């Protein structure tokens, strides 16, 4: 592969699309906490002065959708001074129940209709589709336990830091909307240098550009970048771009519409791995877009941590209403330390892994997870949260099976 550049981006919790993801997951959390058998496929749209909550929800629990949306906006920091306010925006709700055809396939799988008595065959996949999981070792020296590509890990950390200094009032000029982007220079598969950092941050009117740039450089960039990967070893990138268009006063839904599921690359691996196209937020775990993606990450991370490969991408595919996957594929991108056929055989026949939706939900305890915290700053590599799909509890078993 030789020397090359690779870039990933992240966004803050106040970005219009992330507002929608976070509200959708706040609604999901409230419903699952009160009705674990609910079916939720909640979408949110944001525009100037308005939120629309829509989708399909089947539950016995009364959920104050508008109230939850406003409370989530307040936590993010949207008030009158932001041009979009939790107090004054309109919240419109348009919710239907889950299609009875889909509900029937989820509640009684194809395998059960064909005579299976296995309880884990009972729940069919909530949709067809392909899901990917990925893990790599390139950031382990800097963030042990993350097993994530370096560009997206740094972009998330910068975005989260932007929110931290805003909430703490360390940088009073910041408003909620913002984006980060990190370009890393590689030699083959090894990161060598942080080439460029780009930060776009919404700010109050009248703030001086030079003052803001220096403050963000000092309080955000230098507090995040690993010195050993910066050109001068001082925590400064080769190039720093701040609000390259100049002003960023008007932001959030006042400046741009938002929609759930439009930041799927931000949510996963920053483009370093493939994506099946399905989003996560607002979906209960019977939707394999969410649960199988989490499970694929869990498997990939444990395999890489066990030493099976330095990079590993796992694909799994499903048919709606069928419990067992249609196909499983493994790609170690030339870094496998054991034969890929042995890894695939372990996944398909080894007994350690079960890709059926009911088994995934049970194994990872997905009905007990709070999803709102992962709606921003990534669903994977979150060492700040105890997420079941990030646990390394199969490493010893994998090593034993693969003789590592």
N, C-alpha and C positions, 0 to 999 in steps of 0.2 A: 504493500500500500504506500510505503514511503512517507515523506513529510506532507502533511495536509492540515487544513483548518476545519474545525467543526463547531457549530454554533447552536445553542439552545436558549430558549426564552422562558420567563415566568411572568406572572402578573400578581398584583396585590389583591387582597380580599375586597378592595373597593373598585376593582375593574368591573365594568358593566356585566360581562359574562360571568364573572366570579360571584357577583351579588346574586345572580340567578341560581347558580349552583348551590350556593350556601343556603339560600332560602328553601330550595327544593329539599336539601338534606335536613334542614331544621324541621320541616314538615314531616319528612320520613321518620326522623327520630321520635317525634312526638307520637306518631301513630303506632310505630312498632313497640314503643314503651308501654302502650296501653292495649295493643291488639297484635300479638305476635303472628297471627295468621292473616293479617291484612295483605292486600295486594296493592302496591303503590307504584304508579308510573307518573310522577308529578313533574311538570315542566313549568318554567317561569320565564316571562319576557319582561324586560324593563325598557322604558323610553321616557322622554321628557315628562315628568310629573305623573307617571303611571306605571303600575305593575300589573301584569296579567298572570294569574295562577291558573293553569289548565292541565288537562290530562285525564287519566283514569285511576280512580281510587275506589277500592271495595273494602270497607271496614265497618265494624260495629261501634267504633270510637268517634265521638264528635271532636273534630279538630278545628280550632279557630284559625283558619288559614290566613285571613287578613291580619289578625293580631300577631301571629307568628312572623309574618313577613315584616311587619313594622318593628317588632322587637329585634329581629335579625339586623335590619338596617341600622337601628340605634347602636347595636354592638359594634358594627363596622365603623360607625362614626358619621353617618349621613344625617345632617341636621340642616337648618335653614341656610347656614353660611356656605354650604356645598353646592347650592343650586338644585339639589334634589333632597327632599326631606322625608324622614320617616313619619313625621307628624302630618304633613300636608299632601303627600302624594296619594293619588287614587289607587285603590287596590280592587281589581276586578277578578272574579272567580268564575271559572267555567269547568266543572268537573263532571265526568261520567263514571260509571262503574266499569270494571274490566269486562271485556267481551266474554260472553258465556262460552264461546267456542275455545278461546284461549284458556279460560278458567278450568274447563273440563280436561284439557290436555295437561295442565299443570297438576291438577288434583288427582288424576288417574292416568298414568303414563301408558305409552304404547306397550311396554313390557308387561304391565299389569293386565291390560286388555288381552294380551296374548297368553296369559296364564301364570306369570311370575308371582310367587308368594313372598319374595324378598321385600321387606319393608322399605329398604333403601331404593328399590325400583319404583316406589309408589309415586314419586313426584317427577313429572316430566319437565324438561327445559322450558322456560317461559318464552323462548323465541329461538329461531334458527340463528346461526352466525358463527363467526370465527373470533377467537380470543387469543391474545399473546401474553406471555410472561417473559421477563428478562432479568438477568443479573450479570454483573461483571465485577472484576476486582480492582479496577483502575483507580477508584477513590478510597480504597481501604487504608492507605497510609495516612490520609488526611481525616477521614471520618470512618473509623472502624465500625463495622456492622451495617453500613449503608448499602454496600454492594450495588452502587448506582453509577451511571456515567457521570464524569466530572462536570461537564458543562451544565446539565440540568440541576445537579446538586448545588452548584454555586449560584445559579440563577434563582433557585428557590430560596436559598439562604439570604441572598441580597434582598429579595422581595419581602421576605418575612422581617428582615431588619428594618426596611423602610417603614413597615407598619409599626414596629416596636418603638422607633424613635418618634413616630407621630403620636401614638397612644400615650407615651410617657411625657410628651411635650418637650422632649429634648430639642426637636426641630419644629418650632411653632409655625413655620410657614407651610408645612405639608398639609395637603388634603388627601382624601382616601384613594383616589385613582392612581395607578402607577404600573409600570412595566420594567422588567430587567432583561438583559440579554448578555450572554457570555460567549466569547469566541476563544477556543483553546487550540493551540498548535500541537499536533501529534507527530511523533516519529513512529510509523507503523501503528501499533495499538497503544503505545505508551504516551500519555500526556507530557508535554515538555514545558509549555509556557502559556500563561494567560495573555493572549494577544490583545483583546479588546473587551472592555466592559461598557455597556450602554445602559443608562438609567433615564427613564422618562417619569417624572414625578409631578403630579398636580400640586399647585401651590396657590397661596393667597395672592390677590391682586396687589401690585405695588412692590413685591419682593424683588430685591436686586439679584440679577442673574449670577454675577460673580460670587456674591456672598453665598447664595444657595449652592452653587457648584462646589465651592470649597467645603461647605458644611457637609454635604452629602458624601464627598470624597473622604472626609476625615471620619465621620460618624457611622457611615454605612460601608463604603468600599474597603477602607483600610482595616475595619474591624472584622471583615469576612474573608478576604483573600489570603490564602496561604503564602507567606513570604517566599518560600522556596520555589514557588512557581511564577514569581513575578520577575521581570527583567533585571531589576536592580536589587532584588531581595528585600525590598522595603514595603511590600504589600500594595504597591501601585501597579496597575496593568500597563502593558505597553502603550495602550491608547485608552483614554477615558472620554466618553461622550455623554453629555448631560443635556437633556431637553434640546435635541439638535434642531428642532423647529423654532426654538426661541422660547416663547411663552407657552405655558400649559395651565391656564387659569380655569378654563371651562372644561370640566371632565365628568366622569361618571355617566349616568343615563341622560343627563342634560346635554351631553355632547355626542353620545353614541349609544345606539341601542344595545341591549344585552339579551342573551338567550342561554338557557342551560345547554350543556353539551358542546359548546363551540371551542372549548380549550382542552380537547382530548389528548393532544400531544403534550401540553403543559402538565396534564394530570398524570401522565405515564413516564416516558423515558426521554422526553425532549427530542424525539426524532432518531435517537440512536438505535431503536428497535422498531419493528413493524407494528402496525395497529390495525385491529379488525374493524374499526369504525364506530363501534358502539360506545356511548358515553356511560358514566356511572351515576351521577348525582340524581336524586329523586327516585331511584329504583330500589325496590325491595330485593332481598337476596335470591328470590326465585328467578330473577332476571339474570341469565348467565353472562350477559354483557358485563355485569358487575362481579358476581360471585366467581365465575370461572376465570376471569382476569386476575382476581385476587389469588385464587388457588394456583394458577399458572405461575404467578410471581413467587408464591410461597415455595413451590417445587423448584423453580429455577434458582432461587436464592439458596436453598438448602443444598442443591447439587453443586453449585459453585463453591459454597462454603466448605463442602466436603472434599473438594479438590478434584471433582470430575472434569472441570473445564475452567478456563479463566473468563470466558464469556459464554453464555448459554441463552438461546431464545427458544421458547416452547410455544407451539401452536396447538390449540384444541378446537374442534368444531362440533356443533350440535344441530339437531333437528328439533323443531318445536313439538312439544308433547312426548318426546322420547327421552328417557333417563340417561342412557349410555351414549357417550360421544361417538360421532361418526369417524373421527380420525384424530390421531396425535402425531405431532412431528417435532423433531429436535434439530437445532442447528447451532453448533458450537463455534461457528465462524473460524474454523481452523485452529482452535485453542483446546480441543478435547485432550484430556490426559488419559482417557480410556476410550475404547472403541465406541462410537456413537450408537452402534447397533446394540451394545450392551446396556447403554443408558435407556434407549427406547424400549428394550425388552423389560427392563426394570419397571418402567412406567406402565407398560401394558399388562405385564403378567407377574410382577414381583410381589404384589400383596401389600406394599407400603402405601400405595396411592389409590384413591377412588374418585373418579371424575364425575360421578353422578351428582346432580344438584342437591339432593337430600343429604348425601354423604359430605359434600363440601360445606353445606350450612352447619351440619353437626360438628365436623372436624374443626372448623374455624370459629364456631360460635357466633355466626353472623347475625343472629337475631338479637344478640346482646351488645353489639357494637354501636357506639355513637358515631354517626357518619359526618355530622357537620364539621368537626375539626379537620377532616381530610379534604373538605370541599375546596380549600385553598392551600397552596404551597405543596401540592403533590400528594398522591395516594401511596407512594412507594418511597422507601429509603428514609422514612420518618423516625429517626432515632429519638425524637422528642416525645413520641407517643408509643404506648404499648399496644401495637396492632397485631392481631393474631397471624395475619399473613406475612408479617415481618419476623416472626420468631424462628430461631434456628434449632428446632427440637427434633429434627430428623437426620442431623449430620452423622451421628454415630451409626445409626441404622443403615444409612446409605453407604458409608465407608465399609461396613461389614458386608453388605450385599455386593458391592463392586470391587471388594478386596483392595481398597485404597490404603 
